[in-house]
Amino acid sequence: MAISHPAEASSPWRAGWYRFAHALPSPNFGPRPRGATIDLIVVHSISLPPGIYGSDAIQQLFTNTLDWDAHPYYDTIRGIEVSAHFVIGRDGALRQFVSCDDRAWHAGRSTWRGRENLNDTSIGIELEGLEDHRFEAAQYETLGSLCSAIALAYPVTGIAGHEHIAPQRKRDPGAAFDWPGLQDALGWPDVFFPPGVTRSRMPADHGPDARPSSSRAP
């Protein structure tokens, strides 16, 4: 499927690959359906093993090179084949595993605003972290820049967490994720976000002073 991109030679995109990300191509991808509109960004969190940061385990998982016997937890996911378009490390480092023109395997069974099978129409971004634990300021900085760049290249009309598109199965990125801060950074309207996560939609006891600091580690 042909995807339209900005024509300027200075565009940071080349066939769905972002120039400012370190490319680590994954075999876990496929073509998007003909005519699919890539208009949703899905935010995830991942750490392998859970709560352990800084190893190469995530990139090994997404490139099918993980040693399943290296940790007892890996036996619970043995043989799984998954991917996301991007992973943002705790230090803000950005890695890309699948071209945004292609279909990564990150959403699974999912629904958003009446549409299903969101792998077909979304771009998946994984933050290295554990659901309900705070993320780092460097991660939010990279995420904001990346989302802005994606929206310049694709007709984005929404951004949601995995928990919002698969609420019966997933909880990531979790309650500590700073949705109002991300909205402030992006300048996108409330309608782009899931209900209840933006500052104007949050209960009074969840105002700015109640939000977790994005600069502190879990």
C-alpha atoms as a printed R data frame, in Angstrom:
    type eleno elety resid chain resno       x       y      z
1   ATOM     1    CA   MET     A     1   0.000   0.000  0.000
2   ATOM     2    CA   ALA     A     2   1.393   3.391 -0.963
3   ATOM     3    CA   ILE     A     3   1.550   5.945  1.845
4   ATOM     4    CA   SER     A     4   1.718   9.684  1.224
5   ATOM     5    CA   HIS     A     5   4.558  11.529  2.946
6   ATOM     6    CA   PRO     A     6   5.718  15.146  3.006
7   ATOM     7    CA   ALA     A     7   7.490  15.866 -0.250
8   ATOM     8    CA   GLU     A     8  10.215  18.069  1.209
9   ATOM     9    CA   ALA     A     9  13.711  16.661  1.001
10  ATOM    10    CA   SER     A    10  14.164  17.671  4.626
11  ATOM    11    CA   SER     A    11  11.439  15.285  5.804
12  ATOM    12    CA   PRO     A    12  12.620  13.066  8.677
13  ATOM    13    CA   TRP     A    13  10.641  10.140  7.211
14  ATOM    14    CA   ARG     A    14  11.833   7.604  4.662
15  ATOM    15    CA   ALA     A    15   9.324   4.879  3.736
16  ATOM    16    CA   GLY     A    16   7.857   5.001  7.226
17  ATOM    17    CA   TRP     A    17  11.201   4.988  9.043
18  ATOM    18    CA   TYR     A    18  11.958   7.939 11.302
19  ATOM    19    CA   ARG     A    19  15.420   9.367 10.792
20  ATOM    20    CA   PHE     A    20  15.891  10.248 14.462
21  ATOM    21    CA   ALA     A    21  15.256   6.699 15.703
22  ATOM    22    CA   HIS     A    22  17.785   3.867 15.814
23  ATOM    23    CA   ALA     A    23  16.442   1.263 13.385
24  ATOM    24    CA   LEU     A    24  16.305  -2.355 14.542
25  ATOM    25    CA   PRO     A    25  14.063  -4.075 11.986
26  ATOM    26    CA   SER     A    26  11.731  -6.725 13.373
27  ATOM    27    CA   PRO     A    27  10.443  -9.702 11.385
28  ATOM    28    CA   ASN     A    28   7.125  -9.366 13.214
29  ATOM    29    CA   PHE     A    29   5.067  -7.174 10.898
30  ATOM    30    CA   GLY     A    30   2.795  -7.329  7.884
31  ATOM    31    CA   PRO     A    31   1.090  -5.130  5.316
32  ATOM    32    CA   ARG     A    32  -1.758  -2.865  6.325
33  ATOM    33    CA   PRO     A    33  -5.095  -3.482  4.643
34  ATOM    34    CA   ARG     A    34  -5.587  -1.647  1.383
35  ATOM    35    CA   GLY     A    35  -7.057   1.780  2.041
36  ATOM    36    CA   ALA     A    36  -6.256   1.763  5.764
37  ATOM    37    CA   THR     A    37  -5.958   5.231  7.309
38  ATOM    38    CA   ILE     A    38  -3.163   5.465  9.863
39  ATOM    39    CA   ASP     A    39  -4.790   7.847 12.308
40  ATOM    40    CA   LEU     A    40  -4.259   6.495 15.842
41  ATOM    41    CA   ILE     A    41  -1.230   6.428 18.149
42  ATOM    42    CA   VAL     A    42  -1.277   3.758 20.867
43  ATOM    43    CA   VAL     A    43   0.935   4.188 23.943
44  ATOM    44    CA   HIS     A    44   2.122   1.072 25.757
45  ATOM    45    CA   SER     A    45   4.552   0.246 28.525
46  ATOM    46    CA   ILE     A    46   6.880  -2.736 28.669
47  ATOM    47    CA   SER     A    47   9.795  -4.003 30.735
48  ATOM    48    CA   LEU     A    48  11.536  -7.364 30.638
49  ATOM    49    CA   PRO     A    49  11.556  -8.915 33.130
50  ATOM    50    CA   PRO     A    50   8.769  -6.740 34.621
51  ATOM    51    CA   GLY     A    51  10.257  -3.817 36.532
52  ATOM    52    CA   ILE     A    52  13.799  -4.433 35.279
53  ATOM    53    CA   TYR     A    53  15.229  -1.732 33.033
54  ATOM    54    CA   GLY     A    54  18.256  -1.142 30.857
55  ATOM    55    CA   SER     A    55  18.791  -4.554 29.265
56  ATOM    56    CA   ASP     A    56  18.441  -5.526 25.616
57  ATOM    57    CA   ALA     A    57  15.548  -7.874 26.386
58  ATOM    58    CA   ILE     A    58  12.851  -5.737 24.738
59  ATOM    59    CA   GLN     A    59  14.701  -5.448 21.450
60  ATOM    60    CA   GLN     A    60  15.505  -9.168 21.641
61  ATOM    61    CA   LEU     A    61  11.809  -9.938 22.116
62  ATOM    62    CA   PHE     A    62  10.811  -7.792 19.154
63  ATOM    63    CA   THR     A    63  13.505  -9.309 16.923
64  ATOM    64    CA   ASN     A    64  12.794 -12.922 17.967
65  ATOM    65    CA   THR     A    65  16.221 -13.348 19.574
66  ATOM    66    CA   LEU     A    66  15.236 -13.493 23.272
67  ATOM    67    CA   ASP     A    67  16.715 -16.379 25.255
68  ATOM    68    CA   TRP     A    68  13.564 -17.875 26.756
69  ATOM    69    CA   ASP     A    69  15.611 -19.637 29.441
70  ATOM    70    CA   ALA     A    70  17.399 -16.487 30.644
71  ATOM    71    CA   HIS     A    71  14.765 -15.628 33.269
72  ATOM    72    CA   PRO     A    72  11.839 -17.566 34.817
73  ATOM    73    CA   TYR     A    73   9.355 -14.908 33.657
74  ATOM    74    CA   TYR     A    74  10.222 -15.526 30.012
75  ATOM    75    CA   ASP     A    75   8.726 -18.991 30.230
76  ATOM    76    CA   THR     A    76   5.288 -17.362 30.613
77  ATOM    77    CA   ILE     A    77   5.648 -15.692 27.207
78  ATOM    78    CA   ARG     A    78   7.738 -18.354 25.496
79  ATOM    79    CA   GLY     A    79   7.398 -18.309 21.725
80  ATOM    80    CA   ILE     A    80   5.352 -15.121 21.521
81  ATOM    81    CA   GLU     A    81   5.930 -13.015 18.399
82  ATOM    82    CA   VAL     A    82   5.150  -9.330 18.918
83  ATOM    83    CA   SER     A    83   6.431  -5.921 17.925
84  ATOM    84    CA   ALA     A    84   5.761  -2.221 18.161
85  ATOM    85    CA   HIS     A    85   6.788   0.528 15.814
86  ATOM    86    CA   PHE     A    86   8.834   2.343 18.480
87  ATOM    87    CA   VAL     A    87  10.358   1.806 21.917
88  ATOM    88    CA   ILE     A    88  11.423   4.697 24.152
89  ATOM    89    CA   GLY     A    89  14.001   3.765 26.795
90  ATOM    90    CA   ARG     A    90  14.195   5.199 30.300
91  ATOM    91    CA   ASP     A    91  16.866   7.620 29.082
92  ATOM    92    CA   GLY     A    92  14.679   8.808 26.210
93  ATOM    93    CA   ALA     A    93  16.553   6.814 23.571
94  ATOM    94    CA   LEU     A    94  14.319   6.030 20.600
95  ATOM    95    CA   ARG     A    95  14.387   2.759 18.683
96  ATOM    96    CA   GLN     A    96  12.208   1.780 15.721
97  ATOM    97    CA   PHE     A    97  11.366  -1.824 14.872
98  ATOM    98    CA   VAL     A    98   8.712  -1.581 12.141
99  ATOM    99    CA   SER     A    99   8.073   0.970  9.420
100 ATOM   100    CA   CYS     A   100   5.031   3.061 10.237
101 ATOM   101    CA   ASP     A   101   3.760   2.231  6.764
102 ATOM   102    CA   ASP     A   102   3.511  -1.406  7.900
103 ATOM   103    CA   ARG     A   103   1.394  -3.191 10.475
104 ATOM   104    CA   ALA     A   104   3.179  -3.946 13.754
105 ATOM   105    CA   TRP     A   105   1.827  -6.528 16.200
106 ATOM   106    CA   HIS     A   106   1.168  -4.487 19.326
107 ATOM   107    CA   ALA     A   107  -2.555  -3.908 19.866
108 ATOM   108    CA   GLY     A   108  -4.071  -7.387 19.716
109 ATOM   109    CA   ARG     A   109  -7.838  -7.592 20.172
110 ATOM   110    CA   SER     A   110  -8.796  -3.958 20.385
111 ATOM   111    CA   THR     A   111 -11.528  -1.387 19.807
112 ATOM   112    CA   TRP     A   112 -11.441   2.399 19.484
113 ATOM   113    CA   ARG     A   113 -14.471   4.537 18.663
114 ATOM   114    CA   GLY     A   114 -16.323   1.695 17.021
115 ATOM   115    CA   ARG     A   115 -13.361   0.369 15.040
116 ATOM   116    CA   GLU     A   116 -11.669  -2.969 15.730
117 ATOM   117    CA   ASN     A   117  -8.347  -4.634 14.857
118 ATOM   118    CA   LEU     A   118  -6.357  -1.501 15.569
119 ATOM   119    CA   ASN     A   119  -3.054  -2.956 14.450
120 ATOM   120    CA   ASP     A   120  -4.410  -2.149 10.989
121 ATOM   121    CA   THR     A   121  -4.672   1.605 11.523
122 ATOM   122    CA   SER     A   122  -2.429   2.548 14.447
123 ATOM   123    CA   ILE     A   123   1.192   3.253 15.308
124 ATOM   124    CA   GLY     A   124   2.367   1.600 18.523
125 ATOM   125    CA   ILE     A   125   4.845   3.252 20.892
126 ATOM   126    CA   GLU     A   126   6.251   1.328 23.864
127 ATOM   127    CA   LEU     A   127   7.670   3.164 26.875
128 ATOM   128    CA   GLU     A   128  10.163   1.178 28.909
129 ATOM   129    CA   GLY     A   129   8.420   1.008 32.245
130 ATOM   130    CA   LEU     A   130   5.970  -0.802 34.467
131 ATOM   131    CA   GLU     A   131   2.285   0.048 34.428
132 ATOM   132    CA   ASP     A   132   1.265   2.395 37.249
133 ATOM   133    CA   HIS     A   133   4.906   3.400 37.887
134 ATOM   134    CA   ARG     A   134   6.181   6.834 36.932
135 ATOM   135    CA   PHE     A   135   7.959   7.404 33.656
136 ATOM   136    CA   GLU     A   136  11.015   9.596 33.191
137 ATOM   137    CA   ALA     A   137  11.031  13.192 31.939
138 ATOM   138    CA   ALA     A   138  13.316  12.134 29.077
139 ATOM   139    CA   GLN     A   139  10.694   9.644 27.938
140 ATOM   140    CA   TYR     A   140   7.948  12.257 27.842
141 ATOM   141    CA   GLU     A   141  10.230  14.593 25.892
142 ATOM   142    CA   THR     A   142  10.944  11.946 23.270
143 ATOM   143    CA   LEU     A   143   7.312  10.849 23.169
144 ATOM   144    CA   GLY     A   144   6.085  14.390 22.582
145 ATOM   145    CA   SER     A   145   8.558  14.996 19.774
146 ATOM   146    CA   LEU     A   146   7.774  11.647 18.176
147 ATOM   147    CA   CYS     A   147   3.992  12.128 18.319
148 ATOM   148    CA   SER     A   148   4.350  15.559 16.742
149 ATOM   149    CA   ALA     A   149   6.478  14.117 13.949
150 ATOM   150    CA   ILE     A   150   4.031  11.280 13.362
151 ATOM   151    CA   ALA     A   151   1.143  13.741 13.124
152 ATOM   152    CA   LEU     A   152   2.985  15.678 10.441
153 ATOM   153    CA   ALA     A   153   3.393  12.547  8.325
154 ATOM   154    CA   TYR     A   154   0.123  10.704  9.021
155 ATOM   155    CA   PRO     A   155  -3.483  11.914  9.497
156 ATOM   156    CA   VAL     A   156  -3.566  11.366 13.262
157 ATOM   157    CA   THR     A   157  -6.899  12.057 14.945
158 ATOM   158    CA   GLY     A   158  -6.404  10.212 18.220
159 ATOM   159    CA   ILE     A   159  -3.985   8.915 20.831
160 ATOM   160    CA   ALA     A   160  -4.815   6.306 23.479
161 ATOM   161    CA   GLY     A   161  -3.237   3.867 25.867
162 ATOM   162    CA   HIS     A   162  -3.329   0.114 25.429
163 ATOM   163    CA   GLU     A   163  -5.646   0.125 28.446
164 ATOM   164    CA   HIS     A   164  -8.158   2.241 26.533
165 ATOM   165    CA   ILE     A   165  -8.312   0.093 23.410
166 ATOM   166    CA   ALA     A   166  -8.223  -3.273 25.227
167 ATOM   167    CA   PRO     A   167  -9.609  -2.519 28.708
168 ATOM   168    CA   GLN     A   168 -10.515  -6.103 29.508
169 ATOM   169    CA   ARG     A   169  -6.974  -7.318 28.862
170 ATOM   170    CA   LYS     A   170  -4.478  -4.507 29.427
171 ATOM   171    CA   ARG     A   171  -3.610  -1.842 32.019
172 ATOM   172    CA   ASP     A   172  -0.694  -0.054 30.377
173 ATOM   173    CA   PRO     A   173   0.660   2.543 30.430
174 ATOM   174    CA   GLY     A   174  -1.273   2.868 33.685
175 ATOM   175    CA   ALA     A   175  -2.530   5.402 36.193
176 ATOM   176    CA   ALA     A   176   0.843   7.145 36.638
177 ATOM   177    CA   PHE     A   177   1.096   8.128 32.975
178 ATOM   178    CA   ASP     A   178   0.901  11.915 32.611
179 ATOM   179    CA   TRP     A   179  -1.788  12.377 29.971
180 ATOM   180    CA   PRO     A   180  -2.449  16.058 30.807
181 ATOM   181    CA   GLY     A   181   1.274  16.798 30.535
182 ATOM   182    CA   LEU     A   182   1.430  15.063 27.162
183 ATOM   183    CA   GLN     A   183  -1.563  17.057 25.956
184 ATOM   184    CA   ASP     A   184   0.095  20.287 27.115
185 ATOM   185    CA   ALA     A   185   3.241  19.360 25.183
186 ATOM   186    CA   LEU     A   186   1.369  18.447 22.002
187 ATOM   187    CA   GLY     A   187  -1.308  21.144 22.078
188 ATOM   188    CA   TRP     A   188  -3.892  18.673 20.778
189 ATOM   189    CA   PRO     A   189  -7.593  19.105 21.631
190 ATOM   190    CA   ASP     A   190  -9.439  16.936 24.138
191 ATOM   191    CA   VAL     A   191 -11.196  15.034 21.358
192 ATOM   192    CA   PHE     A   192  -7.874  13.414 20.421
193 ATOM   193    CA   PHE     A   193  -7.643  11.719 23.838
194 ATOM   194    CA   PRO     A   194  -9.594   9.021 25.701
195 ATOM   195    CA   PRO     A   195 -12.399  10.263 27.947
196 ATOM   196    CA   GLY     A   196 -11.331  11.371 31.413
197 ATOM   197    CA   VAL     A   197  -7.571  11.684 30.922
198 ATOM   198    CA   THR     A   198  -7.166  15.317 29.915
199 ATOM   199    CA   ARG     A   199  -6.908  18.129 32.439
200 ATOM   200    CA   SER     A   200 -10.320  19.583 31.598
201 ATOM   201    CA   ARG     A   201 -11.996  16.197 32.048
202 ATOM   202    CA   MET     A   202 -10.285  15.074 35.261
203 ATOM   203    CA   PRO     A   203 -12.059  15.178 38.665
204 ATOM   204    CA   ALA     A   204 -11.165  18.079 40.952
205 ATOM   205    CA   ASP     A   205  -8.899  15.899 43.107
206 ATOM   206    CA   HIS     A   206  -6.846  14.949 40.059
207 ATOM   207    CA   GLY     A   207  -5.661  18.415 39.055
208 ATOM   208    CA   PRO     A   208  -2.102  19.458 38.253
209 ATOM   209    CA   ASP     A   209  -0.936  19.199 41.877
210 ATOM   210    CA   ALA     A   210  -2.159  15.613 42.054
211 ATOM   211    CA   ARG     A   211  -0.402  14.469 38.887
212 ATOM   212    CA   PRO     A   212   2.706  12.307 39.294
213 ATOM   213    CA   SER     A   213   5.957  14.050 38.436
214 ATOM   214    CA   SER     A   214   7.312  12.846 35.105
215 ATOM   215    CA   SER     A   215  10.873  13.504 36.265
216 ATOM   216    CA   ARG     A   216  10.978  10.889 39.003
217 ATOM   217    CA   ALA     A   217  11.813   7.228 38.565
218 ATOM   218    CA   PRO     A   218   9.485   4.521 39.980
